[in-house]
Structure formats: structure tokens, C-alpha cells
């Protein structure tokens, strides 16, 4: 039997089996009801797949339900976050294709087929894109629309669903960017942008989701500020100059307008005009430096993959 995955994680099954082609990873925190609603269907539909449930410090019988459903369980002694659970599952997985989905019963196991078919066309990541009717609320739908449009601007491609957790990835490239993923929410956002930035092929297929079983762990008010920061994180993660350069141009244009106004009214070059020009240059230089740091980060990821 192989050694334990790492300290703080307990695996209930042996790692000695041959490597499967597909590993299905489900992060779960107090999702016993959700798992019970579809886990048996998932096992029946994909009997050869490696099924992994990451029990993220649940206080209910999530682990027992997962084991009864034929899953291999990775236990966290306390909650580390959704992103940390995804990373733990990816480390434990042996499959060449990793499939991530929520354990709350929203995702239909039958929808996996369409994602895997698209993966077979040569994609490195395929995401199940939810339609507007599948969003939890109008406010969540509005927020996701803003994220999608901003991310589409950053990558120059239409991104229909930036935050969907229903996705398949190839094991090697995903593990090469895992160090970039947060331990809490927004792992879908970060992984999507990281794949685009690293030059991998990302595709989408439409899916529908059901109403979740149990209570959501996302707190709209408390997590609102965190999700707003995701927008800036997207820019820093993908291409900082796409944010800093337009901002620099804006300050430069403002400086020119202020200089024109002050020259016409007072006939001189003012301190405020000088400050605006300096800010424009500084914003551009910060963006340039951030761009180089981002490039070095992804070069390191490519070396780890090789």
C-alpha cells in the first residue's frame, strides 16, 4: 500500500489499483443529503472511474454516505475551504482526466458525457456553462454576468460561465497550476484564467442544474467583497497590462485636459498637472512590472509540467 497522501489527510482506500482513465472529484462539506441523492447513479454510470469525495471537515455523516456509495474518501480534520478540497482531491486522483463537480445534488451525472465528449476533441479543460435559469438568484446571475464579461475582455474570447464548478481537466496541466488556486472559493475562476494564460485549450458545453440539496455555503453579503476582488485578481492573474495600461492612458488624458485648462485660464503648468502625468507613468510602470512577474509565474508552471 502506498504511503499516506500527506499529513492531515486520511484516505479510506488503497492507492495500489491501476491508474484509471477518469477520476471524479467531489468536494463536500455537510453534503450527506446531496451525495445520497445521486452518488449511486454516478457509480452505476461510470463503474470504471475513480470516485473521490473530499470530506472537508463535515459535522454530518458525509464520509459514511460517500463510502457507502463506493467512493474513496479523503478526510480533512477541519474545514480548509472548497479550493483546498479540490486540490486535495487532485493530489489523490490517479486518472488522466480529472472531473470536478459539486456534491450538493445540483449537477446531473448524465451531463458528464457531453463534457467528456468535448474533451476527446483535444481540449485541455471543458466547463459546463449554466444558463440564466440555472442561477441561484437574480443577484448571483447579475454578479456572474459581470465576471463573465470582464474575463471575456481579458482573454479576448467569450466566456459563458466563469464560476461553474462542473468541469473536466487534464491531470498534468491542472496539477502544474494548482499552486495558483486559492483555498477558499473562486477556484473555478482562477483555474480557468490560469489555463487561458498558460496557452491551454478551454471549451464550454451548455448544462442545466437543479436546485441544490441542503444549504449553500456561499454567503452573499459576506462573500460579496471577496467576489469583487476576484475581478482584480483576474486581471493580475491573466495580463495586468490589460488593466493598468488603460488606467495609465486615462490618467494621461486627464493630465492633458487639466494642462489645457490651466494653460488657457492661468497660462501656466500647475502642480496638479505634473502630479497627473507622474501618476500616469507610475501606473504604467507598475503594470509593466506586474506583467513580468505574471510571465515568470507561468514560466515556472510550464517547467513544473515538463
N, C-alpha and C positions, 0 to 999 in steps of 0.2 A: 504494500500500500504506500502511496506517495506521502510525503510529509505534509503537515497542515499548510493551508494556503498562506497564512500569516497570523501573527499573534492577534488575538481578539476576534477571530473568525472561527466558527465551528462548522464543519461540513459533515452531513449525516450519511453520505455515501462515498464509496471508494472512487478514486480518480484513475483506477487501473484499466478501465474499459478502453477499447479502441476509440480513436477520435471520431466523433460524428460529423456529418456534413453541416448540421444545423443545431444551434443552441438557442433556446428561447429563454430569455431572462426577464423575470418579473420582480421589480422592487415592491415590497409590501410592508406596510405599517398598519396594523389593526385592520387587515383586509380579509378576515376569515370568511365573511359572508360573500364577498366578491369572488374569492377563489373557489368557494364551494359551488358557485353558480355556473362556472364554465371550465374549471380545471380538468374535469373528467372528459369533457368534449375535446379539449386541447390535446390530451394524451391519446385519445382514440383517433384523432385526425392525423397526428404526427407521432406514431409509435416509435419511430427510429430516432426522433430528435432528442437531444439532451434538454431536459426541462429543469430550470434553476429558479428557485424562489429565494430572494434575499429578504430575510426577516429582519427588518430594520427596527429592532427594539420594541416589538409589538407587546402589548399587555393582554391581548386576547389569545386564542388558540390558532393563530395564523400558521405557525410552524407545523402543528399537528395536522391541520387541514391540508397543507402542502404535501406533507409526507404521505398522507392517505391518498392523495391524488397522483402519486407516483413521481413527485418532484424531488430533486436534490436540493437540500436546504442549506443556505449559508446564513448563519445567525450572527447578528450584531447584539452585544450585550445591552446596548442602549442606542437610541436613535442618532444616526450620523447624518441623515439627510438623504433625499432622493438621489442626488448626484453621486454621493458616496456609495449608495446601494447599487447603482448602475455600474460603477467602477469595480466594486467587489464582485458583481456577477460576471463582468467581462474578464476579470482575472481568473475566476473559477472556470469559465467556459472553455471547452476544448474544440468547439465547432469552427469551421472555416467561415461560416456566416453566422453572425450574432443577430438575433431578433429581439428587440425590446418592446414591451407592451405593458400597460398598466394592469394592476391586479384588482381593480375595483369593479370589474364586470362590464365596463363601457365598451370594450373592444370585442368584436365578434371574431372567434378563431377562424371562421371561414374567409375573413378578409385578408388573412396572411398570404393566401395563394396568389393574389394579384400582385402583392409586393414582391414575392419571391420570383414570380414570372418576369417582372421588370428587372430584378437583379440579374437574372440569367441573360439579359441582353447586354451585359457588360458594365452595369453601374456599380459604383463603389458604395453608394448609400441610396436607399429608396425610402421615402417618407410617405405615410398615409396622410393625405390632406383632408381635413374635415371641412364640410360645407357650413354655411351660416346657421342652418337649422340644428347642427350638432353642437353648437357652442353652449356653454353652461348658462350664460346670461347675455343680455344685450351689452352690458358694460364690458364683460370679458371679450365679447365679439369685437367691440369697438377698439379695445386695447390691442387685441391680436391683429386687427387690421392695420393699426398704426405701425406695429412691429414689422409686419409683413412688407409694407410699402417702404419703410426705411431700409430694411435689409435688402429689398429688391434694388433700391437705388445704389446701395453699397456694392453689390456684386454684378449689377448690370443684367440681371435675369429676374424673371417673375418668380417670386417665392410665394406660393399659395398658402402655406401654413408653416410658420417658423417654430412654433412651440409644441407641435404634435410629438407625443412620446411613442407613437406607433411607427417603428422604423426598423429597417434591416441594414446592417453594415458588414463590410468585410473585416474579418478579425484583425489582420495585420495593420492596415491603415488606422483603424479605430484605436488600437492599443498604442499606436505611435503618438496620438494626440490626447491621450487620457489625462496627461498632466495638466492640460489646459482647462479641464472640466471642473466646475465648482462642485462642492459637496452638497449644496442645497438645491433649490430649484434652478431652472434655466439651463440644465444640461442639454436639452434639445437645441436651444438657440446656439449655445457655444459650439456644440459638435457640428451643427450644420455650417456655421460660418467658418469653422476650422477646416472642414472638408473643402469648401469652396476656395479658401485661401491657399490650401496646400495643392490645389490643382486636381482634386479628385472629381469624379463624375457623380453628380447628385440628381436624382429624379424623383418624381411625385406621382402618386396614384390617388384618385378620389376614394374616400371611405365615409361611412356613416357610423356614428357611435350612439350607444344607448345611454339612458340616464344612469349615472353611476349608482352602485350599490354601496350604501354607507355614506359617511360624511367626508366631504373634501378636506384635505389638509392645507389647501391654499386659502389664506386669509386675505380677502380683497383689500381691506384698508391697510392692514399691517404690511402686506407684501407689495402694496402699490408703489411705494418709493423704490423698493428693490427692483421692480419691473421697469420703472423709468430708468434706473441706472443701467439696465440691460441695453437700452438703446445706445448709450455712450460706450458700453462695453463692446457692442457690435462693431462700432467704428474703430475702437482701439485694437480689436482682435483682427479685423479684416484688413483695413487700409486707413490708417489715421489721417493721411493727407486728404482723403475724400471729405473729411470734416474740417480739418484745420485750414486747408487751402481756401475753401470758400469763405471761412470766417476771416482769414487774413485779407482776402480781397474786399470783404465788407468793411473792415476797419480802414483799409487803404482808400476805398472810395469815400468813406466818411471823412477821412483826413483831407482829401482833395476838396470836398464840398465845404468843409469848415475853413480851409485856407482861402478858397474863392470868396466865401462870405466875409471873412475877416479882412482880406485884402481890399475888397470893394468898400467895406464900411469904415475900416480904420487905416488901411494902407500898410499893414504890417503882417509879419509872420508871428503868430501867437504861440504861447507855451502849450495850449491845448492842441493846436495843430501838430506840433512836434511830438506830443505825447501819443496822439493817434497814429502817427507814422511809426513811432517806436513800437507800439502795441502790434501793429500790422506785421512788422518784421519779426517780432518775438513769437507771435502765434505761428507764423510760417516756419520758423526755425524749430519750435517745439514739435510741430507736426512732422517735420523732416527727420528729427531725431527719433520720434516715436515710430516712424515708418521703418527706420533702420533697425530698431530694436525688434519690431514685429518680424522683419525679414530674417533676422538672426534666430528668432524663436522657431520659425518654421523650417529653417535650415537644420536646426538641431533635431526637430521632429523627423525630418527626412533621414538623417543619419541614424536615428534610433530604429527606423523602419528597416533600413538596409542591414 
